């Protein structure tokens, strides 16, 4: 289905449903954009978090057993 066909079908909907569709679409686009920004930021900082001794000081505890205190 092409863009013009999608728009034609959307125009057949009542105004309230079109507004809901637009709101949900914008929300989804924003969520995807936010996820993409977080992924890019994580990739940029990966080397720092992998190699900087100040940031990896506690990673040597990763292999130890964890016991929850209650």
Buried (B, 14 or more C-beta within 10 A) or exposed (E): EEEEEEEEEEEEEEEEEEEEEEEEEEEEEEEEEEEEEEEEEEEEEEEEEEEEEEEEEEEEEEEEEEEEEE
